[in-house]
């Protein structure tokens, strides 16, 4: 299966993360995204995936990725694997290939506060954003804005 950027869905996440997520494998075995970061993800706290492993390969630039409180500098030509259940934060300026297995499911991705470690949840939907919050603390996250409505 061949895909071009036009087949993917562009995205913007507050904090400086943008680019395109390509259609998932027909049997939901993986999703691939090209990601440009110029800032921090998430803006506050950490992200955690319940089910997905993210393998981040740096095409250009470098990122400081904190996984379970351990910082790793990942440079061009290197990769870092983030396993399910690991809390992570990504900082820096880079273009990366993100291979996600199994296929990306926004319901399994959560943003947790650095202070209380209780979850704030958000959901990424195809044509609109569903923003659901599990009340945990005073941390409020902004919406993720999609600049395209193509189905993935």
Residue frames as a rotation matrix with the C-alpha (Angstrom) as fourth column:
UNK 1
0.578 0.816 0.000 0.00
0.816 -0.578 0.000 0.00
0.000 0.000 -1.000 0.00
UNK 2
-0.596 -0.732 0.331 1.39
0.736 -0.662 -0.139 3.34
0.321 0.161 0.933 -1.02
UNK 3
0.569 0.718 -0.401 0.35
0.809 -0.578 0.112 6.55
-0.151 -0.388 -0.909 0.71
UNK 4
-0.312 -0.589 0.745 1.24
0.571 -0.744 -0.348 10.17
0.759 0.317 0.568 0.06
UNK 5
-0.967 -0.070 -0.246 0.98
0.240 -0.584 -0.775 13.11
-0.090 -0.809 0.582 2.43
UNK 6
-0.624 0.781 -0.021 -2.38
-0.681 -0.530 0.505 13.87
0.383 0.330 0.863 0.83
UNK 7
-0.067 0.583 -0.810 -3.71
0.086 0.812 0.577 10.54
0.994 -0.031 -0.105 2.18
UNK 8
-0.561 -0.274 -0.781 -2.79
0.751 0.228 -0.620 11.49
0.348 -0.934 0.078 5.73
UNK 9
0.664 0.744 0.078 -4.35
0.582 -0.580 0.570 13.81
0.470 -0.333 -0.818 8.24
UNK 10
-0.337 -0.784 0.521 -2.45
0.200 -0.601 -0.774 16.92
0.920 -0.156 0.359 9.28
UNK 11
0.593 0.512 -0.621 -2.44
0.703 0.046 0.710 17.86
0.392 -0.858 -0.333 12.93
UNK 12
-0.225 -0.597 0.770 -1.32
-0.170 -0.754 -0.634 20.59
0.959 -0.274 0.068 15.32
UNK 13
0.430 0.272 -0.861 -0.82
0.776 0.376 0.507 19.98
0.461 -0.886 -0.049 19.03
UNK 14
0.883 -0.094 0.460 -0.28
-0.250 -0.923 0.292 22.95
0.397 -0.373 -0.839 21.37
UNK 15
0.678 -0.716 0.168 3.35
-0.083 0.152 0.985 23.23
-0.730 -0.682 0.043 22.40
UNK 16
0.087 -0.672 -0.735 4.86
-0.861 -0.422 0.285 23.06
-0.502 0.608 -0.615 18.92
UNK 17
-0.655 -0.264 0.708 4.03
0.024 0.929 0.369 19.63
-0.756 0.258 -0.602 17.44
UNK 18
0.276 0.719 -0.637 2.67
-0.724 -0.281 -0.630 19.39
-0.632 0.635 0.443 13.88
UNK 19
-0.748 -0.529 -0.402 2.62
-0.609 0.305 0.732 17.35
-0.265 0.792 -0.550 10.68
UNK 20
0.030 0.748 -0.663 0.79
-0.920 0.279 0.274 14.30
0.390 0.602 0.697 9.30
UNK 21
-0.418 -0.028 0.908 -0.49
-0.488 0.850 -0.198 10.94
-0.767 -0.526 -0.369 10.50
UNK 22
-0.704 0.062 -0.707 -0.93
-0.663 0.299 0.686 8.37
0.254 0.952 -0.170 7.74
UNK 23
0.421 0.896 -0.139 -3.80
-0.800 0.439 0.408 5.86
0.427 -0.061 0.902 7.44
UNK 24
-0.013 -0.378 0.926 -3.36
-0.820 0.534 0.207 2.91
-0.573 -0.756 -0.317 9.78
UNK 25
-0.937 -0.328 -0.117 -2.60
-0.346 0.841 0.417 -0.65
-0.039 0.431 -0.901 8.72
UNK 26
-0.315 0.892 -0.324 -5.80
-0.560 0.101 0.822 -2.36
0.766 0.441 0.468 7.46
UNK 27
0.269 0.385 -0.883 -5.75
0.418 0.779 0.467 -4.73
0.867 -0.495 0.049 10.45
UNK 28
0.836 0.118 0.536 -4.79
-0.299 -0.722 0.624 -1.98
0.461 -0.681 -0.569 12.93
UNK 29
0.645 -0.662 -0.383 -1.30
0.748 0.649 0.138 -3.38
0.157 -0.375 0.913 13.46
UNK 30
-0.363 -0.804 -0.470 0.47
0.832 -0.507 0.226 0.00
-0.420 -0.309 0.853 13.14
UNK 31
0.890 0.437 0.130 0.20
0.451 -0.801 -0.393 3.69
-0.067 0.408 -0.910 12.39
UNK 32
-0.216 -0.972 0.090 3.00
0.973 -0.207 0.103 5.88
-0.081 0.109 0.991 11.03
UNK 33
0.896 0.419 -0.144 3.29
0.415 -0.908 -0.063 9.63
-0.157 -0.003 -0.988 11.54
UNK 34
-0.207 -0.884 0.419 5.84
0.776 -0.409 -0.479 12.20
0.595 0.226 0.771 10.43
UNK 35
0.721 0.462 -0.517 6.15
0.693 -0.466 0.551 14.63
0.014 -0.755 -0.655 13.32
UNK 36
-0.170 -0.721 0.671 7.78
0.388 -0.675 -0.627 18.07
0.906 0.154 0.395 13.52
UNK 37
0.594 0.269 -0.758 8.48
0.803 -0.130 0.582 19.28
0.058 -0.954 -0.293 17.03
UNK 38
-0.375 -0.662 0.649 9.62
0.369 -0.749 -0.551 22.77
0.851 0.033 0.525 17.94
UNK 39
-0.040 0.394 0.918 8.81
-0.793 -0.571 0.210 23.04
0.607 -0.720 0.336 21.61
UNK 40
-0.884 -0.220 0.413 7.41
-0.454 0.616 -0.644 20.57
-0.112 -0.756 -0.644 24.11
UNK 41
0.046 0.901 -0.431 4.82
-0.630 0.361 0.687 17.76
0.775 0.240 0.585 24.11
UNK 42
0.301 0.920 0.251 2.75
0.861 -0.375 0.344 17.72
0.411 0.112 -0.905 26.16
UNK 43
0.158 -0.214 0.964 2.77
-0.030 -0.977 -0.212 21.39
0.987 0.004 -0.161 27.15
UNK 44
-0.108 -0.132 0.985 2.33
-0.969 -0.208 -0.134 20.42
0.223 -0.969 -0.106 30.81
UNK 45
0.460 0.301 0.835 2.79
-0.656 0.749 0.092 17.10
-0.598 -0.590 0.543 32.53
UNK 46
-0.731 -0.656 0.185 3.48
-0.420 0.648 0.636 13.80
-0.537 0.387 -0.749 30.80
UNK 47
0.163 0.716 -0.679 1.82
-0.952 0.295 0.083 11.66
0.260 0.633 0.730 28.14
UNK 48
-0.595 -0.263 0.759 1.12
-0.478 0.876 -0.072 7.96
-0.646 -0.405 -0.647 28.75
UNK 49
-0.208 0.510 -0.835 -0.08
-0.838 0.348 0.421 5.30
0.505 0.787 0.355 26.31
UNK 50
0.257 0.382 0.887 -2.06
-0.798 0.603 -0.028 2.38
-0.546 -0.700 0.460 27.75
UNK 51
0.736 0.211 0.644 -1.63
0.083 0.915 -0.394 0.09
-0.672 0.343 0.656 24.71
UNK 52
0.956 -0.264 0.128 0.64
0.107 -0.093 -0.990 1.60
0.273 0.960 -0.061 22.07
UNK 53
0.192 -0.968 -0.160 4.40
0.684 0.015 0.729 1.44
-0.704 -0.249 0.665 21.73
UNK 54
0.988 0.028 -0.153 5.85
-0.081 -0.749 -0.657 4.52
-0.133 0.662 -0.738 20.03
UNK 55
0.185 -0.956 0.227 9.17
0.832 0.276 0.482 4.13
-0.523 0.100 0.846 18.21
UNK 56
0.920 0.126 -0.372 10.53
0.006 -0.951 -0.309 7.59
-0.393 0.282 -0.875 17.43
UNK 57
0.155 -0.860 0.485 13.26
0.945 0.273 0.181 7.81
-0.289 0.431 0.855 14.76
UNK 58
0.359 -0.082 -0.930 14.94
0.076 -0.990 0.117 11.22
-0.930 -0.112 -0.350 14.36
UNK 59
0.633 -0.080 0.770 15.19
0.774 0.090 -0.627 12.32
-0.020 0.993 0.119 10.71
UNK 60
-0.121 -0.623 0.773 16.61
0.440 -0.732 -0.521 15.77
0.890 0.277 0.362 11.45
UNK 61
0.199 0.134 0.971 17.44
-0.594 -0.772 0.228 17.66
0.779 -0.622 -0.074 14.63
UNK 62
-0.722 -0.403 -0.563 17.47
0.205 0.653 -0.729 16.37
0.661 -0.642 -0.389 18.20
UNK 63
0.355 0.878 0.320 15.00
-0.309 -0.213 0.927 15.81
0.882 -0.428 0.196 20.99
UNK 64
-0.855 -0.400 0.330 15.33
-0.438 0.217 -0.872 15.52
0.277 -0.891 -0.360 24.74
UNK 65
0.107 0.902 -0.417 12.87
-0.364 0.426 0.828 12.78
0.925 0.063 0.374 25.65
UNK 66
-0.650 -0.196 0.734 12.09
-0.759 0.125 -0.639 12.08
0.033 -0.973 -0.230 29.29
UNK 67
0.110 0.635 -0.765 10.74
-0.329 0.749 0.575 8.56
0.938 0.188 0.292 29.86
UNK 68
0.731 0.265 -0.629 9.83
0.456 0.495 0.739 7.58
0.508 -0.827 0.241 33.42
UNK 69
0.957 -0.267 -0.114 11.96
-0.111 -0.698 0.707 10.45
-0.269 -0.664 -0.697 34.77
UNK 70
0.052 -0.964 0.261 15.08
0.500 0.251 0.828 9.41
-0.864 0.087 0.496 32.78
UNK 71
0.624 0.132 -0.770 16.25
-0.432 -0.763 -0.481 11.94
-0.651 0.633 -0.419 30.16
UNK 72
0.024 -0.585 0.811 17.63
0.688 0.598 0.411 10.75
-0.725 0.548 0.417 26.82
UNK 73
0.025 -0.084 -0.996 18.98
-0.611 -0.790 0.052 12.97
-0.791 0.607 -0.071 24.04
UNK 74
0.193 0.135 0.972 17.97
0.579 0.784 -0.224 11.42
-0.792 0.606 0.074 20.73
UNK 75
-0.209 -0.439 -0.874 19.79
-0.424 -0.764 0.486 12.73
-0.881 0.472 -0.027 17.64
UNK 76
0.385 0.285 -0.878 19.54
-0.916 -0.001 -0.402 12.38
-0.115 0.959 0.260 13.88
UNK 77
-0.117 -0.390 -0.913 19.77
-0.615 0.751 -0.242 8.69
0.780 0.533 -0.328 12.90
UNK 78
-0.983 -0.184 -0.005 18.87
-0.102 0.565 -0.819 7.45
0.154 -0.804 -0.574 16.39
UNK 79
-0.102 0.992 -0.074 15.61
-0.209 0.051 0.977 6.11
0.973 0.115 0.202 17.77
UNK 80
-0.902 -0.026 0.430 13.90
-0.431 0.082 -0.899 5.71
-0.012 -0.996 -0.085 21.11
UNK 81
-0.426 0.773 -0.469 11.11
0.211 0.590 0.780 3.29
0.880 0.234 -0.414 21.96
UNK 82
-0.689 0.349 0.635 8.42
-0.721 -0.421 -0.551 4.31
0.075 -0.837 0.542 24.45
UNK 83
-0.854 0.316 -0.414 6.55
0.272 0.949 0.163 1.30
0.445 0.027 -0.895 25.85
UNK 84
0.147 0.975 0.168 2.93
0.099 -0.183 0.978 1.20
0.984 -0.127 -0.123 27.05
UNK 85
0.742 0.278 -0.610 2.56
0.607 0.109 0.787 2.55
0.286 -0.954 -0.088 30.58
UNK 86
-0.305 -0.897 -0.320 5.71
0.945 -0.326 0.014 4.70
-0.117 -0.298 0.947 30.46
UNK 87
0.753 0.488 -0.440 5.18
0.450 -0.871 -0.196 8.40
-0.479 -0.051 -0.876 31.12
UNK 88
-0.221 -0.856 0.467 7.02
0.954 -0.090 0.287 10.65
-0.204 0.509 0.837 28.67
UNK 89
0.708 0.268 -0.654 7.67
0.136 -0.960 -0.245 14.23
-0.693 0.085 -0.716 27.67
UNK 90
0.174 -0.608 0.774 9.35
0.980 0.186 -0.074 15.37
-0.099 0.772 0.628 24.43
UNK 91
0.690 -0.043 -0.722 11.31
0.076 -0.988 0.131 18.65
-0.719 -0.145 -0.679 24.08
UNK 92
-0.362 -0.932 0.023 13.40
0.271 -0.081 0.959 20.14
-0.892 0.353 0.282 21.30
UNK 93
0.334 0.354 -0.873 13.40
-0.733 -0.484 -0.477 20.85
-0.592 0.800 0.098 17.60
UNK 94
-0.757 -0.564 0.331 13.34
-0.262 0.725 0.637 17.90
-0.599 0.395 -0.697 15.20
UNK 95
0.152 0.734 -0.662 11.58
-0.973 0.227 0.029 16.05
0.171 0.640 0.749 12.44
UNK 96
-0.695 -0.361 0.621 10.86
-0.559 0.815 -0.151 12.44
-0.452 -0.452 -0.769 13.36
UNK 97
-0.307 0.583 -0.752 9.18
-0.481 0.586 0.652 9.30
0.821 0.562 0.101 12.09
UNK 98
-0.507 0.241 0.828 6.85
-0.804 0.213 -0.555 7.86
-0.310 -0.947 0.086 14.74
UNK 99
-0.478 0.326 -0.816 5.93
-0.305 0.809 0.502 4.18
0.824 0.489 -0.287 14.27
UNK 100
-0.411 0.474 0.778 3.04
-0.904 -0.103 -0.415 3.30
-0.117 -0.874 0.471 16.56
UNK 101
-0.444 0.253 -0.860 2.07
-0.215 0.901 0.376 -0.31
0.870 0.351 -0.346 17.31
UNK 102
-0.287 0.533 0.796 -0.67
0.903 0.428 0.039 -1.37
-0.320 0.730 -0.604 17.48
UNK 103
-0.292 0.198 0.936 -2.44
0.659 -0.667 0.347 1.31
0.693 0.718 0.064 15.43
UNK 104
-0.972 -0.140 0.187 -2.97
-0.001 -0.799 -0.601 4.68
0.233 -0.585 0.777 17.10
UNK 105
0.045 0.979 -0.200 -6.06
0.704 0.111 0.701 4.93
0.708 -0.172 -0.684 19.26
UNK 106
-0.390 -0.245 0.888 -6.48
-0.192 -0.921 -0.338 8.26
0.901 -0.302 0.313 21.00
UNK 107
0.663 0.722 0.199 -8.61
-0.377 0.092 0.922 6.69
0.647 -0.686 0.333 23.74
UNK 108
0.747 -0.420 -0.516 -5.50
0.622 0.714 0.321 4.98
0.233 -0.560 0.795 25.11
UNK 109
-0.349 -0.871 0.345 -3.40
0.659 -0.490 -0.571 8.17
0.666 0.028 0.745 25.30
UNK 110
0.726 0.576 -0.376 -3.58
0.654 -0.410 0.635 10.31
0.212 -0.707 -0.675 28.44
UNK 111
-0.104 -0.701 0.706 -1.95
0.008 -0.710 -0.704 13.46
0.995 -0.068 0.079 29.74
UNK 112
0.520 0.225 -0.824 -1.05
0.778 0.273 0.566 13.32
0.352 -0.936 -0.033 33.42
UNK 113
0.858 -0.148 0.493 -0.09
-0.282 -0.936 0.211 16.17
0.430 -0.320 -0.844 35.72
UNK 114
-0.096 -0.976 -0.197 3.52
-0.056 0.202 -0.978 16.27
0.994 -0.082 -0.074 36.95
UNK 115
-0.529 -0.153 0.834 2.36
-0.747 -0.382 -0.544 17.04
0.402 -0.912 0.088 40.47
UNK 116
0.000 0.644 0.765 -0.51
-0.895 0.342 -0.288 14.70
-0.447 -0.684 0.576 41.23
UNK 117
-0.891 -0.448 -0.072 0.03
-0.417 0.748 0.516 12.01
-0.177 0.490 -0.853 38.53
UNK 118
-0.202 0.886 0.417 -3.74
0.307 0.462 -0.832 11.59
-0.930 -0.040 -0.366 38.13
UNK 119
-0.647 -0.177 0.741 -5.05
0.720 0.178 0.671 11.53
-0.251 0.968 0.013 34.59
UNK 120
-0.030 0.644 -0.765 -6.57
-0.432 -0.698 -0.571 14.16
-0.901 0.313 0.300 32.37
UNK 121
-0.266 -0.015 0.964 -7.88
0.613 0.769 0.181 12.46
-0.744 0.640 -0.195 29.27
UNK 122
-0.102 0.336 -0.936 -8.33
-0.674 -0.715 -0.183 13.77
-0.731 0.612 0.300 25.75
UNK 123
0.120 0.240 0.963 -9.66
0.481 0.835 -0.268 12.14
-0.868 0.496 -0.015 22.61
UNK 124
-0.631 -0.357 -0.689 -8.57
-0.455 -0.549 0.701 12.82
-0.629 0.756 0.184 19.04
UNK 125
0.189 0.775 0.603 -11.39
0.333 0.527 -0.782 12.32
-0.924 0.348 -0.159 16.55
UNK 126
-0.294 -0.371 0.881 -11.36
0.910 0.174 0.377 12.46
-0.293 0.912 0.286 12.75
UNK 127
-0.134 0.304 0.943 -13.57
0.694 -0.650 0.308 15.46
0.707 0.696 -0.124 11.91
UNK 128
0.520 0.303 0.799 -13.91
-0.313 -0.803 0.508 17.09
0.795 -0.514 -0.322 15.30
UNK 129
-0.663 -0.748 -0.031 -12.32
-0.170 0.191 -0.967 17.12
0.729 -0.636 -0.254 18.67
UNK 130
0.634 0.721 -0.280 -13.94
0.146 0.245 0.959 15.47
0.759 -0.649 0.050 21.64
UNK 131
-0.443 -0.766 0.466 -12.45
-0.321 -0.349 -0.880 16.94
0.837 -0.539 -0.091 24.78
UNK 132
0.686 0.665 -0.295 -13.22
0.044 0.368 0.929 14.89
0.727 -0.650 0.223 27.87
UNK 133
-0.302 -0.776 0.554 -11.66
-0.558 -0.327 -0.763 15.61
0.773 -0.540 -0.334 31.22
UNK 134
0.374 0.269 -0.888 -11.46
0.628 0.630 0.456 13.34
0.682 -0.728 0.066 34.23
UNK 135
0.694 -0.062 0.718 -11.32
-0.386 -0.873 0.297 15.86
0.608 -0.483 -0.630 37.07
UNK 136
0.446 -0.625 -0.640 -8.02
0.744 0.657 -0.122 15.39
0.497 -0.422 0.758 38.83
UNK 137
-0.203 -0.548 -0.811 -6.41
0.817 -0.552 0.168 18.75
-0.540 -0.628 0.560 39.56
UNK 138
0.388 0.393 -0.834 -6.29
0.079 -0.915 -0.395 22.33
-0.918 0.088 -0.386 38.31
UNK 139
-0.683 -0.718 -0.137 -4.32
-0.101 -0.092 0.991 21.52
-0.723 0.690 -0.010 35.14
UNK 140
0.534 0.845 0.041 -6.41
0.005 0.045 -0.999 22.28
-0.846 0.533 0.020 32.05
UNK 141
-0.550 -0.716 0.429 -5.17
0.408 0.218 0.886 21.27
-0.728 0.663 0.173 28.61
UNK 142
-0.227 0.422 -0.878 -6.01
-0.710 -0.689 -0.148 23.12
-0.667 0.589 0.456 25.43
UNK 143
0.726 0.600 0.335 -7.68
-0.165 0.625 -0.763 21.45
-0.667 0.499 0.553 22.50
UNK 144
-0.524 -0.753 0.397 -5.76
0.268 0.297 0.917 19.71
-0.809 0.587 0.046 19.75
UNK 145
0.336 0.619 -0.710 -6.62
-0.508 -0.516 -0.690 21.33
-0.793 0.592 0.141 16.44
UNK 146
-0.157 -0.299 0.941 -6.70
0.643 0.692 0.327 19.30
-0.749 0.657 0.084 13.26
UNK 147
-0.361 -0.013 -0.933 -6.17
-0.473 -0.859 0.195 21.27
-0.804 0.511 0.304 10.09
UNK 148
-0.722 0.181 -0.667 -7.67
-0.585 0.354 0.729 18.55
0.368 0.917 -0.150 7.91
UNK 149
0.003 0.792 0.611 -10.79
-0.881 0.291 -0.373 16.43
-0.473 -0.537 0.698 8.09
UNK 150
-0.052 -0.081 -0.995 -9.57
-0.745 0.666 -0.015 13.45
0.665 0.741 -0.095 6.09
UNK 151
0.851 0.395 0.345 -10.49
-0.525 0.646 0.555 10.14
-0.003 -0.653 0.757 7.64
UNK 152
-0.260 -0.950 -0.170 -7.66
-0.883 0.306 -0.356 8.01
0.391 0.057 -0.919 8.93
